[in-house]
């Protein structure tokens, strides 16, 4: 079922939100009549912040306009006449609107499709009740927020009505007050009249004045009561506004920021800001309405001063409402797209900041400029304490100024920094054993703008997630460790950038599993057995009981400062090496379940000895960063009847960039079954490299093949033509008959069941073979015979 069909079934608030997505910028009729076409286009393939993608966006715009025009031409008959005109009009409208900025059309449609998907998903979860308790809680909280907004809307409308009544009453009071002044003036002028006439008129005017003054006295009390009642209503509304704002900013927005931080470790995407922005805009609208009402009350009080505490009450209300809107504006200046947390100098990077209430407060009418500077941890602390750090920075960022742009289609006000580069960095004095990859910086974004016709001026600033600055790629893995630890264990509202020095082992397991799954792009994460293996490595323990590690703590020093016993690398460096190897070369095999990986040598031996000869498994090397080895069970060639487990020298990324794992396994004919009992071709054949083509222009292409001398068996010859490869035979005793002895024979000690086999010479042989094959054939023979 298409997304549009599902979207049409939305009801209530969800339907209202869906309808609000459309307008002059993109008519809902276009969505309706081109639903299938729109949903089939690759809108996500366009990078919105990349100017080079404009050509691709222009192509999508032209195709959309063309599709609309074709749809219009298909309309016939009396009923189709108006639709034909309307679709043609929309085609021209979209062409004129987006012809100069086609990327904005893509941004608009992506926003619409994502919003529809979210609304449909929410409706589906609500209807089937299968979203779980967490989804129910989320729905209840969102429902509570929406109900509170409705209550605030009604309260604000009610105070508006009461304010109009007060204004009307006060205007009538002033008229009567002026009438009383006129009567008094008439009484004063009676002295010039004859006594008889003066006495008659004086009695009448005094009676009239008494009536008006009595009314004025009574009405003054009523007006004062109206003012006090209205002030109490505003106080109640402000309390409700403050509570609602606290719920949205201190809970919902903070949770979004926390999800954004965990996404840096590979957690689920933080989600869009559309719902949060709609809430913040409603808050801004309600706050501004109430602020205007309070200002009007102040004006009425100044226009007609009455005895009582009204001036003090209104002054406090004005201060409170200004504080509320200031908190809203400053808190909704956020970083939508964080700069990279491992930041290399002299390297281009990007970031996006957004003001969630910018459109509602018309900030875009005078677009503000945003500046980015990099500051140290100490400078960040001073900023949060409101200590002056004006113009202080810890480095120089190029292209660090950007004007905020308003995107009418999505209603967002944001600044896209596309080409920033950190030119230099100034480091602080390090503490104790702290290395440069443990020093944290942050990118400070700041701006200044006014709202309400310069009535309120705001200086806003926001800090990025912690950034570790490196100058060389070799520092990347240690910097990543600092970032992972900070993202995983930072507490909301912390002093920059304090994190615990020790955490529970299960907490670290959760962070490692999140990172691993994200890098593998796989639902297969780290199993309990994998985590036990990691615990054994981290704590130098032999226990295989997962329960023993649940209450243990691991320190930062154990994680990535102190080397593992007997090794020259830390726990994290070993784990990160595994991740890098897997994500570059072995992701499909992990997803297929072909790699056990987290198995030590003794475990591999115990597992394989119970299986038939030729059974093998893949495990990560304990001794080498980013290494993976093959362990297999076979007969001991030196002792009849004895079975041994053999371990091949670990492969690294360098090896797999030359020949893939699947091809290497295919080369080794003695490997038959992947543990426990899967025929290797069933698992790996889909990844084998196809056979090389025949010789072209008299040249024969060489092929690298891997052999293990003691386990080499003859391969069947190709069905036609000469062999397209030469075996790299290390031992003549197990090589093919007639093969050339390129290098001196190796001794049998090169492969030992208790040590890893060294295949370093494999590529040297291959290169020598390739060199031989490039020479004229006669020269090769003559060199061999000599």
C-alpha positions in Angstrom: 0.0 0.0 0.0 1.4 3.4 -1.0 2.2 6.0 1.7 -0.3 8.4 0.2 -3.2 5.9 0.6 -2.2 5.3 4.2 -1.9 9.1 4.8 -5.4 9.7 3.5 -6.7 7.4 6.3 -5.3 9.6 9.1 -7.8 11.2 11.5 -8.0 14.0 14.0 -4.8 15.9 14.8 -2.7 13.6 12.6 -4.8 14.5 9.6 -4.6 18.2 10.5 -0.7 17.9 10.7 -0.6 16.1 7.4 -2.7 18.8 5.7 -0.5 21.5 7.1 2.4 20.1 5.2 0.9 21.4 1.9 0.2 24.9 0.6 1.3 27.3 -2.1 4.9 25.9 -2.0 3.6 22.4 -2.9 -0.1 21.9 -3.5 -1.8 18.8 -2.1 -3.4 18.1 -5.5 0.1 17.5 -6.9 0.7 15.0 -4.2 -2.6 13.3 -4.9 -2.4 13.0 -8.6 1.3 12.1 -8.8 1.4 9.9 -5.6 2.9 6.8 -7.2 5.4 8.8 -9.2 6.5 10.9 -6.3 7.1 7.9 -4.0 9.1 6.1 -6.7 11.7 8.9 -7.1 15.2 8.9 -5.4 14.8 12.1 -3.5 17.2 10.8 -0.8 20.0 10.5 -3.4 20.3 14.3 -3.5 22.7 15.8 -0.9 20.9 19.0 0.1 24.1 20.7 1.4 26.2 19.9 -1.7 26.0 22.6 -4.4 27.2 20.0 -7.0 23.9 18.2 -6.5 21.9 21.0 -8.1 22.0 19.4 -11.5 20.4 16.2 -10.1 17.7 18.3 -8.3 17.0 20.3 -11.5 16.5 17.0 -13.3 13.9 15.9 -10.7 12.1 19.3 -11.0 11.9 19.0 -14.8 10.7 15.5 -14.5 8.0 16.5 -12.0 6.8 19.4 -14.2 6.8 17.1 -17.2 4.8 14.5 -15.4 2.2 17.1 -14.3 1.9 18.3 -17.9 1.4 14.8 -19.2 -1.2 14.1 -16.5 -3.0 17.3 -17.5 -3.1 16.3 -21.2 -4.7 13.0 -20.3 -7.7 14.7 -18.8 -10.7 14.8 -21.1 -14.4 15.4 -21.1 -16.4 17.9 -19.2 -15.3 16.6 -15.8 -11.6 16.7 -16.7 -11.5 20.2 -18.2 -11.1 22.1 -14.9 -8.6 19.5 -13.6 -6.6 19.9 -16.8 -6.3 23.7 -16.3 -5.5 23.2 -12.6 -2.7 20.7 -13.2 -1.2 22.9 -15.9 -1.3 25.8 -13.6 0.5 23.8 -10.9 3.2 22.8 -13.3 3.9 26.4 -14.2 3.7 27.4 -10.6 6.3 24.8 -9.5 8.5 25.6 -12.4 8.6 29.4 -11.6 9.0 28.8 -7.8 11.9 26.3 -7.9 13.6 26.9 -11.2 16.3 28.9 -9.6 16.6 26.8 -6.5 15.6 23.2 -7.4 17.3 21.8 -4.3 14.6 23.5 -2.2 12.0 21.5 -4.1 13.8 18.3 -3.1 14.1 19.5 0.5 10.4 20.3 0.5 9.3 16.8 -0.8 11.7 15.0 1.4 10.3 16.8 4.4 6.7 16.0 3.3 7.4 12.3 2.7 9.3 11.9 6.0 6.5 13.6 7.9 3.8 11.5 6.3 5.8 8.3 7.2 6.1 9.4 10.8 2.4 10.3 11.1 1.4 7.0 9.5 3.7 5.1 11.8 2.4 6.8 14.9 -1.2 6.1 13.8 -0.3 2.4 13.1 1.3 2.0 16.5 -1.7 3.6 18.2 -4.2 1.5 16.4 -2.6 -1.9 16.7 -1.3 -1.4 20.3 1.8 -3.3 19.4 4.2 -0.4 19.9 5.0 -1.7 23.4 4.9 0.2 26.7 7.5 2.7 25.6 5.4 3.7 22.6 2.3 4.0 24.8 4.2 6.2 27.3 5.4 8.3 24.4 2.0 8.7 22.9 0.5 9.6 26.4 3.2 12.2 26.9 2.5 13.7 23.4 -1.2 13.6 24.0 -0.7 15.4 27.3 1.3 18.1 25.6 -1.3 18.6 22.9 -4.1 18.7 25.6 -2.1 21.3 27.5 -1.8 23.4 24.3 -5.5 23.3 23.8 -6.0 24.4 27.4 -3.5 27.2 26.9 -5.3 28.3 23.7 -8.6 28.5 25.4 -7.2 30.3 28.4 -5.5 32.8 26.1 -8.6 33.4 24.2 -10.6 33.9 27.4 -8.1 36.5 28.7 -8.3 38.2 25.3 -12.1 38.4 25.7 -11.8 39.6 29.3 -9.2 42.2 28.2 -11.6 43.6 25.6 -14.4 43.8 28.1 -12.0 45.6 30.5 -11.0 48.0 27.7 -14.6 48.6 26.8 -15.5 49.2 30.5 -12.6 51.5 31.0 -13.4 53.5 27.9 -17.0 54.0 29.1 -15.6 54.9 32.6 -13.4 57.6 31.0 -16.4 59.0 29.1 -18.4 59.2 32.4 -15.4 60.7 34.1 -15.3 63.4 31.4 -19.0 63.9 31.9 -18.4 64.5 35.6 -15.7 67.0 34.8 -18.2 68.8 32.4 -20.8 68.9 35.2 -18.3 70.4 37.6 -17.3 73.0 35.0 -21.0 73.9 34.5 -21.4 74.2 38.3 -18.5 76.6 38.4 -20.0 78.8 35.7 -23.3 79.2 37.6 -22.0 82.2 39.6 -22.7 84.5 36.6 -26.4 83.6 36.5 -29.3 85.3 38.3 -29.9 83.7 41.8 -33.3 82.1 40.9 -32.0 80.5 37.8 -28.7 79.6 39.4 -30.5 77.8 42.3 -32.7 75.8 40.0 -29.9 74.6 37.7 -27.5 74.1 40.6 -29.8 71.6 42.3 -30.2 69.7 39.0 -26.5 69.6 38.3 -25.5 68.6 41.8 -28.0 65.7 41.7 -26.6 64.7 38.3 -23.0 65.0 39.7 -23.8 62.9 42.7 -25.2 60.2 40.5 -22.2 60.2 38.2 -19.7 60.3 41.1 -21.5 57.4 42.8 -21.3 55.4 39.5 -17.7 56.3 39.1 -16.8 55.2 42.6 -18.6 52.0 42.2 -17.2 51.4 38.7 -13.6 52.2 39.8 -13.9 49.3 42.2 -15.3 47.1 39.5 -12.5 48.1 37.1 -9.9 47.4 39.8 -11.4 44.0 40.4 -11.5 43.3 36.6 -7.8 44.2 36.5 -6.9 42.0 39.5 -8.9 39.1 38.1 -7.3 39.4 34.7 -3.9 39.6 36.4 -4.6 36.3 38.3 -5.7 34.7 35.0 -2.4 35.7 33.4 -0.5 34.4 36.3 -2.2 31.0 35.9 -1.6 31.0 32.2 2.1 31.9 32.7 2.5 29.0 35.2 0.9 26.6 32.7 3.2 28.1 29.9 6.3 27.7 32.1 5.4 24.1 33.0 4.7 23.2 29.3 7.9 24.9 28.2 9.9 22.9 30.9 8.3 19.7 29.6 9.2 20.4 26.0 12.7 22.0 26.5 14.0 20.1 29.5 12.6 16.7 28.6 11.7 16.4 25.0 14.5 18.5 23.6 17.0 17.2 26.0 16.0 13.6 25.0 16.4 14.5 21.4 19.9 15.9 22.1 20.7 12.7 24.0 19.6 10.6 21.0 21.7 12.8 18.8 24.7 12.1 21.1 24.1 8.4 21.1 23.8 8.5 17.3 27.4 9.5 17.3 28.2 6.1 18.8 26.0 4.3 16.2 22.7 4.6 18.0 19.4 5.0 16.2 19.0 8.3 14.3 17.8 11.1 16.7 14.7 11.7 14.5 13.4 14.8 13.0 12.7 18.1 14.7 9.4 18.8 13.0 7.3 17.8 16.1 9.5 19.7 18.5 9.5 22.8 16.2 5.7 22.7 16.0 5.5 22.6 19.8 8.1 25.4 20.2 6.3 27.5 17.6 3.0 27.0 19.5 4.7 28.1 22.7 6.2 31.2 21.0 2.8 32.1 19.6 1.0 31.7 23.0 3.8 33.5 24.9 3.8 36.4 22.5 0.0 36.7 22.6 0.0 36.8 26.4 2.9 39.2 26.4 1.0 41.6 24.2 -2.1 41.2 26.4 0.1 42.1 29.5 1.5 45.1 27.7 -2.0 46.3 26.8 -3.0 45.9 30.5 0.0 48.1 31.4 -1.2 50.7 28.9 -4.7 50.7 30.3 -3.3 51.1 33.8 -1.2 54.0 32.7 -4.1 55.5 30.9 -6.3 55.3 34.0 -4.3 55.0 37.2 -6.3 53.5 40.1 -5.2 53.0 43.7 -3.9 49.4 44.3 -1.0 47.0 43.5 -1.7 46.7 39.8 1.5 48.4 38.6 3.7 46.0 40.6 1.7 43.0 39.5 1.9 43.9 35.9 5.6 44.7 36.1 6.2 41.2 37.6 4.1 39.6 34.9 6.0 41.5 32.2 9.3 40.3 33.7 8.1 36.7 34.0 6.8 36.5 30.4 10.0 38.1 29.0 12.0 35.5 30.9 9.9 32.7 29.5 10.3 33.9 25.9 14.0 34.5 26.4 14.4 30.9 27.7 12.5 29.6 24.7 14.5 31.5 22.1 17.9 30.7 23.6 17.1 27.0 24.2 15.8 26.5 20.7 19.0 27.6 19.0 20.3 24.1 18.4 22.8 22.2 16.3 20.8 20.1 13.9 23.9 18.5 12.3 26.9 18.2 14.6 30.4 18.8 13.3 32.6 15.6 13.3 33.6 14.7 16.8 37.0 13.6 15.6 38.2 16.7 13.8 41.3 16.6 11.7 43.1 19.9 11.0 43.2 21.2 7.5 40.2 19.1 6.6 36.8 20.4 5.4 33.8 19.8 7.6 30.2 20.8 7.8 27.6 21.6 10.5 24.0 23.0 10.6 22.4 25.2 13.3 18.7 25.9 13.5 16.4 28.2 15.4 13.2 26.3 16.0 11.1 29.5 16.6 12.8 31.6 14.0 9.9 31.4 11.5 7.2 32.1 14.0 9.0 35.2 15.4 9.8 36.5 11.9 13.5 36.5 12.7 14.2 35.7 9.0 12.8 39.2 8.0 16.3 40.5 9.0 18.4 37.3 8.7 21.0 37.0 11.4 24.6 35.8 10.9 26.0 32.9 12.9 29.7 32.6 13.8 31.5 29.4 14.7 34.6 29.3 17.0 36.4 26.5 18.6 36.9 26.7 22.4 38.6 24.5 25.0 36.9 22.6 27.8 37.9 25.4 30.3 36.5 28.1 28.0 33.3 26.1 27.7 32.9 25.9 31.5 33.4 29.7 31.7 30.7 30.2 29.0 28.2 28.2 31.0 29.0 30.2 34.1 28.3 33.4 32.1 31.9 34.5 32.5 33.1 36.7 29.7 35.1 34.9 27.1 34.3 37.3 24.3 36.5 36.7 21.3 38.5 34.0 23.1 39.1 30.8 21.1 41.5 27.9 21.0 42.1 27.9 17.3 41.2 29.3 13.9 38.3 28.0 11.8 38.1 29.1 8.2 34.7 30.0 6.6 33.2 30.3 10.1 30.5 32.8 9.3 27.1 32.0 7.8 23.8 33.8 7.3 20.7 32.0 8.5 18.3 31.1 5.6 14.5 30.6 5.8 13.1 27.6 3.9 9.5 28.4 3.3 8.6 24.9 2.2 9.6 23.4 5.6 9.3 26.6 7.7 12.8 26.2 9.0 15.4 28.9 9.8 18.9 27.5 9.7 22.5 28.2 8.8 24.4 25.6 6.8 28.2 25.7 7.3 29.4 23.7 4.3 33.1 24.4 4.0 34.6 25.0 7.4 38.2 24.0 8.0 40.2 24.0 11.3 43.4 25.8 10.3 45.2 25.6 13.6 44.6 24.5 17.2 45.9 25.8 20.5 46.2 23.1 23.1 46.2 23.6 26.8 48.5 22.1 29.4 47.6 18.4 29.8 47.0 16.7 33.2 49.0 13.7 34.3 48.9 10.9 31.8 46.3 12.6 29.6 47.3 12.4 25.9 46.4 14.9 23.1 43.6 12.5 22.0 41.9 12.8 25.4 41.7 16.6 25.2 38.2 17.8 24.4 37.2 21.0 22.5 33.8 22.2 21.3 32.6 24.4 18.5 30.7 27.4 19.8 28.0 28.8 17.5 26.7 32.3 18.4 24.4 34.8 16.9 22.4 38.0 17.7 19.0 39.1 16.5 16.0 41.0 17.6 12.2 40.3 17.6 9.2 42.5 17.8 10.6 45.4 15.9 13.8 45.5 18.0 11.7 45.3 21.2 13.7 42.3 22.4 17.4 41.6 21.5 18.8 38.1 21.9 22.4 36.9 22.0 22.2 33.2 21.5 24.9 30.6 21.7 25.1 26.8 21.7 28.0 24.3 22.1 28.6 21.3 19.9 29.2 17.8 21.3 32.8 17.4 22.5 35.4 17.4 19.7 38.8 15.7 19.7 41.3 17.4 17.4 43.9 15.3 15.6 46.6 16.2 13.1 47.3 12.7 11.7 45.2 9.7 10.8 47.2 7.5 13.2 45.5 9.4 16.1 42.0 8.5 14.9 41.4 5.3 16.9 42.4 6.9 20.3 40.4 10.0 19.5 37.4 7.8 18.7 37.8 6.1 22.1 37.5 9.4 23.9 34.4 10.3 21.9 32.7 6.9 22.4 33.3 7.1 26.2 32.0 10.7 26.4 28.9 10.0 24.2 28.0 6.9 26.1 28.4 8.1 29.7 27.8 11.8 29.7 25.0 13.0 32.0 22.6 15.7 30.8 23.4 19.1 32.2 26.9 18.2 33.2 29.8 20.6 33.6 31.8 20.4 30.3 32.9 17.7 29.7 32.9 15.6 32.8 32.4 11.9 32.5 32.8 9.1 35.0 36.2 7.5 35.2 34.7 4.1 35.9 31.5 2.5 34.6 29.8 -0.8 35.0 30.9 -3.5 32.5 27.3 -4.0 31.2 27.2 -0.2 30.4 30.3 -0.4 28.3 29.0 -3.6 26.6 25.9 -1.7 25.5 28.1 1.1 24.0 30.4 -1.4 22.2 27.4 -3.4 20.9 25.8 -0.2 19.6 29.0 0.9 17.9 29.6 -2.6 16.4 26.1 -3.0 14.9 26.2 0.4 13.4 29.6 -0.2 11.7 28.5 -3.6 10.4 25.1 -2.2 9.2 23.7 -5.4 10.6 21.1 -6.5 13.1 23.7 -9.1 14.3 25.5 -7.4 17.2 27.6 -8.8 20.0 26.2 -11.9 21.6 26.6 -12.8 25.2 29.4 -15.2 24.3 31.2 -12.4 22.4 30.8 -10.1 25.4 32.2 -12.7 27.8 35.2 -13.0 25.4 35.7 -9.2 25.6 35.4 -9.3 29.4 38.0 -12.0 29.6 40.3 -9.8 27.5 39.5 -6.5 29.4 39.9 -8.0 32.9 42.5 -10.7 32.0 40.2 -13.3 33.3 39.5 -16.9 32.3 36.0 -17.1 33.7 33.3 -17.9 31.1 30.5 -17.0 33.5 28.7 -13.9 32.2 27.2 -13.3 35.7 30.6 -12.7 37.2 31.1 -9.6 35.1 27.8 -7.9 35.7 28.8 -5.9 38.8 32.4 -5.3 37.7 33.5 -1.8 36.8 36.0 -0.9 34.0 38.0 2.3 34.2 39.0 4.6 31.4 42.6 3.6 32.0 41.7 -0.1 31.4 39.7 0.9 28.4 42.3 2.9 26.5 45.2 4.0 28.5 46.9 0.9 29.8 48.1 -1.8 27.4 46.8 -5.3 27.7 49.2 -7.7 29.5 51.9 -8.8 27.2 50.7 -6.6 24.4 51.7 -3.2 23.0 48.1 -2.1 22.5 45.0 -1.3 24.7 41.7 -3.0 24.9 40.0 -0.4 22.7 42.8 -0.4 20.1 42.3 -4.1 19.7 38.5 -3.8 19.5 38.7 -0.9 17.1 41.1 -2.8 14.9 38.5 -5.6 14.6 35.8 -3.1 13.8 37.9 -1.4 11.1 38.8 -4.8 9.5 35.2 -6.0 9.5 33.6 -2.9 8.1 36.1 -2.5 5.3 36.2 -6.1 4.1 34.1 -8.6 6.0 30.7 -7.1 6.7 28.7 -9.6 4.6 30.4 -12.5 6.2 29.5 -11.2 9.7 25.9 -10.8 8.6 25.9 -14.3 7.2 27.1 -15.7 10.5 30.2 -17.0 8.8 32.6 -15.3 11.3 32.6 -16.4 15.0 35.4 -13.9 15.6 35.5 -13.6 19.3 37.0 -16.9 20.1 40.4 -17.5 21.6 42.9 -20.2 20.5 42.1 -22.7 23.2 38.3 -22.4 22.6 38.9 -22.8 18.9 40.9 -26.0 19.5 38.2 -27.5 21.8 35.5 -26.7 19.3 37.3 -28.1 16.3 38.7 -31.3 17.7 35.1 -32.6 18.1 34.5 -32.1 14.3 35.6 -33.9 11.2 38.9 -33.1 9.5 38.7 -30.1 7.2 36.3 -28.2 9.6 37.5 -24.6 10.1 36.4 -21.4 11.8 37.4 -17.7 11.6 38.5 -15.9 14.7 40.1 -12.6 15.5 43.8 -12.6 16.3 44.7 -12.0 19.9 48.2 -10.8 19.1 47.7 -8.4 16.2 45.4 -5.4 15.8 42.9 -5.8 13.1 43.9 -9.4 12.3 41.7 -12.5 11.6 42.9 -16.0 11.3 41.7 -19.4 10.1 41.8 -22.3 12.5 41.2 -25.8 11.1 41.4 -29.4 12.2 43.5 -31.9 10.2 45.8 -34.9 10.5 49.3 -34.2 11.7 51.5 -34.9 8.6 54.4 -35.8 10.8 52.5 -38.3 13.0 50.0 -40.8 11.6 46.7 -40.9 13.4 47.2 -37.7 15.4 44.7 -34.8 14.8 45.8 -31.2 15.4 44.3 -27.7 15.2 46.3 -25.4 12.9 46.2 -21.6 12.9 47.1 -19.5 9.9 49.1 -16.3 10.3 46.4 -13.6 10.7 45.1 -11.7 7.7 44.9 -7.9 7.8 43.2 -5.3 5.7 46.3 -5.2 3.5 45.8 -8.9 2.7 42.2 -8.5 1.8 42.8 -5.5 -0.4 44.9 -7.9 -2.5 42.6 -11.0 -2.4 39.3 -11.4 -0.6 38.6 -13.7 2.2 36.2 -15.8 0.2 38.8 -16.3 -2.6 41.5 -17.3 -0.1 39.2 -19.8 1.5 38.3 -21.2 -1.9 42.1 -21.5 -2.7 42.6 -23.8 0.4 41.3 -27.2 -0.7 41.8 -28.7 2.7 39.2 -26.4 4.2 35.9 -28.3 3.7 33.3 -27.3 6.3 32.7 -24.0 8.1 32.1 -24.7 11.8 30.0 -26.5 12.8 29.1 -28.4 9.6 28.3 -26.0 6.7 30.0 -26.8 3.4 32.2 -23.9 2.6 30.9 -23.4 -0.9 27.4 -23.0 0.5 28.6 -20.1 2.6 31.2 -18.4 0.5 30.6 -19.3 -3.2 28.4 -16.2 -3.8 31.5 -14.0 -3.0 34.0 -15.9 -5.2 35.7 -13.8 -7.9 34.6 -15.1 -11.4 37.3 -16.9 -13.4 39.7 -14.7 -15.4 39.0 -14.2 -19.1 41.3 -15.8 -21.7 44.5 -14.2 -22.9 44.1 -10.9 -24.9 46.6 -9.6 -27.4 49.0 -12.3 -26.6 49.2 -11.5 -22.9 48.3 -14.0 -20.1 46.9 -12.5 -17.0 48.4 -13.9 -13.8 46.3 -14.8 -10.9 47.3 -14.8 -7.3 46.4 -18.0 -5.4 47.1 -18.9 -1.8 48.5 -22.2 -0.8 49.6 -23.8 2.5 52.5 -26.1 1.5 51.7 -29.0 3.8 48.1 -29.0 2.7 48.4 -28.3 -1.0 46.5 -30.8 -3.3 46.5 -30.6 -7.1 43.7 -28.5 -8.5 41.9 -29.7 -11.6 43.2 -28.1 -14.8 40.9 -25.7 -16.6 38.7 -27.3 -19.3 40.3 -25.3 -22.2 43.4 -23.3 -22.9 46.5 -22.9 -20.7 46.4 -22.2 -17.0 45.6 -18.6 -16.2 47.5 -18.7 -13.0 50.7 -20.1 -11.4 50.6 -21.7 -8.0 52.9 -20.0 -5.4 54.4 -23.3 -4.3 56.5 -22.9 -1.3 57.6 -26.5 -1.0 58.5 -28.6 -4.0 57.5 -31.8 -2.2 53.8 -30.8 -2.2 53.8 -28.6 -5.3 52.5 -29.3 -8.8 54.8 -31.4 -11.0 56.9 -29.3 -13.3 56.2 -26.0 -11.4 59.1 -23.6 -11.4 61.1 -23.2 -8.2 61.0 -19.4 -7.9 62.3 -19.3 -4.4 64.4 -21.8 -2.3 62.3 -24.4 -0.6 61.0 -23.6 2.9 61.4 -26.0 5.8 58.5 -27.7 7.4 58.9 -25.6 10.5 57.2 -22.7 8.6 53.9 -24.3 9.6 53.6 -25.4 13.2 50.4 -26.4 14.9 51.3 -24.3 17.9 52.3 -21.1 16.2 50.9 -18.9 13.4 52.0 -19.6 9.8 53.8 -16.7 8.1 52.5 -15.9 4.6 54.5 -12.8 4.1 56.4 -14.3 1.2 53.2 -15.1 -0.7 52.9 -11.7 -2.3 56.6 -11.5 -3.1 56.3 -14.7 -5.0 53.2 -13.4 -6.8 55.0 -10.2 -7.8 58.0 -12.2 -9.1 55.6 -14.4 -11.1 54.0 -11.4 -12.6 57.4 -10.0 -13.5 58.4 -13.3 -15.2 55.2 -13.3 -17.2 55.8 -9.8 -18.5 59.2 -11.0 -20.0 59.4 -12.6 -23.5 58.8 -16.4 -23.1 62.3 -17.3 -24.5 64.1 -15.3 -21.9 62.1 -17.0 -19.1 63.2 -20.4 -20.4 66.8 -19.4 -20.8 67.0 -18.0 -17.3 65.5 -21.1 -15.8 67.9 -23.4 -17.7 70.9 -21.4 -16.7 
